[in-house]
Amino acid sequence: MGIPRQWLEATAEELVMRSQKNRHMHVHDFKPGNERFLAEVLSGMRKQQKELPSKYFYDEHGSHLFKQICMLEEYYIPRIEASIMDAYINDMVELIGPQVSLFEYGSGDCVKVRTLLDHLHDPVAYVPIDISRDQLLRVAKELDLQYPGLKVLPVCADYTSNFELPVARRPGKRVVVYFPGSTIGNFDYVPAKHFLEHIARVCGPNGALLIGVDLKKDTSVLHKAYNDSKGVTATFNLNLLHRINSELGCDFQVDCFEHYAFYNPRESRVEMHLISLEDQVVHIGNMTISIAKGESIWTESSYKFNLDEFAQMAAATGFKVCKVWTDEKQWFSVQYLVPME
Ligand code: AVI
């Protein structure tokens, strides 16, 4: 990555000070224990249509696999979203204004936020919120060193749960939440509404939400994006079972499952499933669950929107769409939402 620009202008003394400050970075830790993981796996596996929550894809290996997905030509989202951010960053920064406290839900490797951090005027704080503690701490330390005036306040949490948000000592002018990547599409309608309502409370009357929203498009494009030719998405999907086996002591026969993803036009979503290739039984906690040959476990939904549908959902949560930026094919959008008066 090379030497960060800011470092080239720093004195040796400043560099020592920064690295000392950095060594003591504090993570606000709300990471749930395995009881909740087990309870959610059990409850999903006891349903008629078996399901597992997609938020558990992102252990260390899953996060690494997701990064690989993001580099695939077929998985268009990161590439197009980055091109929209690059093209319209000045408009975005003008709308956002100076001295913001920026919160990012599901910050991952914090790569996307850099376009904002590089252009925002004197941001007060950056609060990355993510469940992967090691990655969170690593990237928070990097950002802390690379953006000297910025207070980086990492929070380790399942961002769909209740947890307290840290507040920077230097008061900001407003709170802006950044939620890129169309992760909102991984929520069903009711949880998506609840989540946006929660964000609206975090933003307050003066805040805003900058959100990535994936748009409806030709089914063949979606099919390729979620059934990539290198099989990385399949490995990512199957890794969920490996994770459950190793962290919850279960015995899914991972080799006896196959990745299956398709676009469901009636529900406007890509569905990812794992299909069992054999009859098998799996032990989860003190339960034994049978899975028939050909039966599926539903692991993820990825909803696709048109602009009106998303605006309607936003309106139902108290947000008004203030500005929409898209690419020329209208495959993806970045939207700036503010609370309705
Ligand atoms: C994180 N999320 C927006 C991705 C998506 O496209 O729904 C997760 C993903 N699943 C398979 N490929 C990518």
Residues whose N, C-alpha, C, O or C-beta is under 5 A from the ligand:
A	BS01	AVI	G181 S182 T183 S301 S302
